[in-house]
């Protein structure tokens, strides 16, 4: 459904680790996310997307709704 590769990092902390990286960028410890990503360990596993008919149909309905609701914001 996401149409993108998902990569699992070696870090076991998960969301807390990601939040810490975003915080380091926010407080200026790293100039950008790209610079902060350089400290990350190698990925363990990459999962390639697989087409699922039910999700594809829902995504086709969602996309135009999302685009039209952007204007309301």
Secondary structure, 3 states (H helix, E strand, C coil): CCCCCEEEECCCCCHHHHHHHHHHHHCCCCCCHHHHHCCCCCEEEEECCCCCHHHHHHHHHHHHHHHHHHCCC
